[in-house]
Protein backbone atom coordinates (compact mmCIF):
# COMPACT_ATOMS: atom_id res chain seq x y z
CA UNK A 1 0.00 0.00 0.00
CA UNK A 2 1.65 3.28 -1.03
CA UNK A 3 2.00 6.29 1.16
CA UNK A 4 -0.63 9.02 0.89
CA UNK A 5 -0.18 11.63 -1.82
CA UNK A 6 -0.43 14.39 0.76
CA UNK A 7 2.69 13.13 2.57
CA UNK A 8 4.67 12.21 -0.54
CA UNK A 9 7.24 9.42 -0.89
CA UNK A 10 9.54 8.57 2.02
CA UNK A 11 13.14 9.48 1.25
CA UNK A 12 15.90 9.43 3.84
CA UNK A 13 17.44 12.92 4.03
CA UNK A 14 20.81 11.63 5.26
CA UNK A 15 21.03 9.32 2.23
CA UNK A 16 20.29 12.23 -0.13
CA UNK A 17 23.03 14.28 1.55
CA UNK A 18 25.53 11.43 1.06
CA UNK A 19 24.56 11.15 -2.61
CA UNK A 20 24.91 14.90 -3.18
CA UNK A 21 28.38 14.80 -1.59
CA UNK A 22 29.65 12.11 -3.99
CA UNK A 23 30.18 12.25 -7.74
CA UNK A 24 27.85 10.27 -10.07
CA UNK A 25 30.69 8.31 -11.75
CA UNK A 26 32.26 7.33 -8.42
CA UNK A 27 32.54 3.56 -7.85
CA UNK A 28 32.28 3.79 -4.04
CA UNK A 29 29.39 1.85 -2.52
CA UNK A 30 27.12 3.89 -0.25
CA UNK A 31 25.87 1.63 2.56
CA UNK A 32 22.14 1.87 3.27
CA UNK A 33 20.15 0.22 6.05
CA UNK A 34 16.89 1.99 5.19
CA UNK A 35 15.08 -0.52 2.96
CA UNK A 36 11.82 1.45 3.02
CA UNK A 37 13.39 4.48 1.32
CA UNK A 38 11.99 5.29 -2.13
CA UNK A 39 14.38 5.54 -5.09
CA UNK A 40 14.49 9.10 -6.47
CA UNK A 41 15.95 10.44 -9.75
CA UNK A 42 18.94 11.89 -7.82
CA UNK A 43 20.06 8.33 -6.99
CA UNK A 44 20.37 7.20 -10.63
CA UNK A 45 23.93 6.20 -11.52
CA UNK A 46 25.08 5.40 -7.98
CA UNK A 47 25.82 2.04 -6.38
CA UNK A 48 24.03 1.55 -3.06
CA UNK A 49 24.80 -1.30 -0.66
CA UNK A 50 21.32 -2.21 0.59
CA UNK A 51 21.32 -4.24 3.82
CA UNK A 52 19.37 -7.51 3.70
CA UNK A 53 19.69 -8.33 7.41
CA UNK A 54 23.04 -10.04 7.11
CA UNK A 55 25.18 -8.16 4.58
CA UNK A 56 25.03 -5.29 2.12
CA UNK A 57 23.98 -6.24 -1.40
CA UNK A 58 25.39 -3.84 -4.04
CA UNK A 59 22.57 -2.41 -6.18
CA UNK A 60 23.30 -0.25 -9.21
CA UNK A 61 20.46 2.27 -9.51
CA UNK A 62 19.05 2.93 -12.99
CA UNK A 63 16.09 4.88 -14.36
CA UNK A 64 13.66 1.96 -14.23
CA UNK A 65 14.00 1.72 -10.43
CA UNK A 66 12.71 5.25 -9.71
CA UNK A 67 9.59 5.08 -7.53
CA UNK A 68 10.36 1.64 -6.08
CA UNK A 69 11.65 0.88 -2.59
CA UNK A 70 15.31 -0.03 -2.00
CA UNK A 71 14.30 -3.25 -0.22
CA UNK A 72 12.80 -4.64 -3.42
CA UNK A 73 16.29 -5.06 -4.90
CA UNK A 74 17.96 -6.76 -1.93
CA UNK A 75 16.36 -10.10 -1.14
CA UNK A 76 16.27 -11.26 2.48
CA UNK A 77 15.61 -14.95 1.80
CA UNK A 78 17.46 -17.45 -0.35
CA UNK A 79 15.20 -19.74 -2.38
CA UNK A 80 16.69 -23.24 -2.41
CA UNK A 81 13.87 -25.09 -4.15
CA UNK A 82 10.81 -27.15 -3.44
CA UNK A 83 11.31 -30.70 -2.27
CA UNK A 84 9.51 -33.87 -3.16
CA UNK A 85 9.75 -36.79 -5.56
CA UNK A 86 9.41 -34.65 -8.69
CA UNK A 87 12.29 -32.37 -7.71
CA UNK A 88 14.53 -35.34 -6.91
CA UNK A 89 13.84 -37.02 -10.25
CA UNK A 90 14.50 -33.78 -12.12
CA UNK A 91 17.76 -33.36 -10.23
CA UNK A 92 18.99 -36.80 -11.35
CA UNK A 93 18.19 -36.06 -15.00
CA UNK A 94 20.10 -32.79 -15.00
CA UNK A 95 23.51 -34.33 -14.13
CA UNK A 96 26.33 -32.70 -16.08
CA UNK A 97 27.70 -34.85 -18.87
CA UNK A 98 31.34 -35.93 -18.85
CA UNK A 99 31.91 -36.14 -15.13
CA UNK A 100 33.75 -39.17 -13.87
CA UNK A 101 32.69 -40.98 -10.70
CA UNK A 102 34.88 -40.28 -7.69
CA UNK A 103 36.63 -43.46 -6.64
CA UNK A 104 39.80 -44.66 -5.01
CA UNK A 105 43.02 -44.12 -6.91
VENNOR-V362404 format. One record per residue. N is the residue number from 1. RES is the residue in one letter. PHI is phi in whole degrees, 0 to 359 (* if undefined). D_FIRST is the distance of its C-alpha to the first C-alpha in Angstrom with 2 decimals. Layout:
BEGIN
n=N res=RES phi=PHI d_first=D_FIRST
n=N res=RES phi=PHI d_first=D_FIRST
END
This chain:
BEGIN
n=1 res=X phi=* d_first=0.00
n=2 res=X phi=286 d_first=3.81
n=3 res=X phi=289 d_first=6.71
n=4 res=X phi=293 d_first=9.09
n=5 res=X phi=294 d_first=11.77
n=6 res=X phi=296 d_first=14.42
n=7 res=X phi=281 d_first=13.65
n=8 res=X phi=87 d_first=13.08
n=9 res=X phi=289 d_first=11.92
n=10 res=X phi=276 d_first=12.99
n=11 res=X phi=228 d_first=16.25
n=12 res=X phi=287 d_first=18.88
n=13 res=X phi=293 d_first=22.07
n=14 res=X phi=295 d_first=24.41
n=15 res=X phi=293 d_first=23.11
n=16 res=X phi=296 d_first=23.69
n=17 res=X phi=294 d_first=27.14
n=18 res=X phi=295 d_first=28.00
n=19 res=X phi=291 d_first=27.10
n=20 res=X phi=293 d_first=29.20
n=21 res=X phi=281 d_first=32.04
n=22 res=X phi=256 d_first=32.27
n=23 res=X phi=272 d_first=33.48
n=24 res=X phi=298 d_first=31.35
n=25 res=X phi=274 d_first=33.90
n=26 res=X phi=290 d_first=34.14
n=27 res=X phi=267 d_first=33.66
n=28 res=X phi=290 d_first=32.75
n=29 res=X phi=267 d_first=29.56
n=30 res=X phi=268 d_first=27.40
n=31 res=X phi=283 d_first=26.05
n=32 res=X phi=227 d_first=22.45
n=33 res=X phi=258 d_first=21.04
n=34 res=X phi=274 d_first=17.78
n=35 res=X phi=285 d_first=15.38
n=36 res=X phi=272 d_first=12.28
n=37 res=X phi=286 d_first=14.18
n=38 res=X phi=275 d_first=13.28
n=39 res=X phi=284 d_first=16.24
n=40 res=X phi=248 d_first=18.30
n=41 res=X phi=298 d_first=21.41
n=42 res=X phi=291 d_first=23.69
n=43 res=X phi=274 d_first=22.81
n=44 res=X phi=295 d_first=24.08
n=45 res=X phi=98 d_first=27.28
n=46 res=X phi=260 d_first=26.86
n=47 res=X phi=250 d_first=26.67
n=48 res=X phi=251 d_first=24.28
n=49 res=X phi=267 d_first=24.84
n=50 res=X phi=272 d_first=21.44
n=51 res=X phi=283 d_first=22.07
n=52 res=X phi=252 d_first=21.11
n=53 res=X phi=106 d_first=22.63
n=54 res=X phi=232 d_first=26.12
n=55 res=X phi=211 d_first=26.86
n=56 res=X phi=267 d_first=25.67
n=57 res=X phi=264 d_first=24.81
n=58 res=X phi=290 d_first=26.00
n=59 res=X phi=234 d_first=23.53
n=60 res=X phi=273 d_first=25.06
n=61 res=X phi=275 d_first=22.68
n=62 res=X phi=235 d_first=23.25
n=63 res=X phi=294 d_first=22.11
n=64 res=X phi=289 d_first=19.82
n=65 res=X phi=273 d_first=17.54
n=66 res=X phi=298 d_first=16.83
n=67 res=X phi=99 d_first=13.21
n=68 res=X phi=270 d_first=12.12
n=69 res=X phi=271 d_first=11.97
n=70 res=X phi=296 d_first=15.44
n=71 res=X phi=294 d_first=14.67
n=72 res=X phi=290 d_first=14.04
n=73 res=X phi=255 d_first=17.75
n=74 res=X phi=230 d_first=19.28
n=75 res=X phi=286 d_first=19.26
n=76 res=X phi=262 d_first=19.94
n=77 res=X phi=235 d_first=21.69
n=78 res=X phi=254 d_first=24.69
n=79 res=X phi=279 d_first=25.03
n=80 res=X phi=267 d_first=28.71
n=81 res=X phi=140 d_first=28.96
n=82 res=X phi=275 d_first=29.42
n=83 res=X phi=269 d_first=32.79
n=84 res=X phi=119 d_first=35.32
n=85 res=X phi=292 d_first=38.46
n=86 res=X phi=294 d_first=36.95
n=87 res=X phi=294 d_first=35.47
n=88 res=X phi=293 d_first=38.83
n=89 res=X phi=291 d_first=40.83
n=90 res=X phi=290 d_first=38.71
n=91 res=X phi=293 d_first=39.15
n=92 res=X phi=289 d_first=42.94
n=93 res=X phi=288 d_first=43.09
n=94 res=X phi=266 d_first=41.28
n=95 res=X phi=292 d_first=43.94
n=96 res=X phi=293 d_first=44.95
n=97 res=X phi=282 d_first=48.35
n=98 res=X phi=87 d_first=51.27
n=99 res=X phi=268 d_first=50.53
n=100 res=X phi=267 d_first=53.53
n=101 res=X phi=293 d_first=53.50
n=102 res=X phi=278 d_first=53.84
n=103 res=X phi=224 d_first=57.22
n=104 res=X phi=284 d_first=60.03
n=105 res=X phi=254 d_first=62.01
END
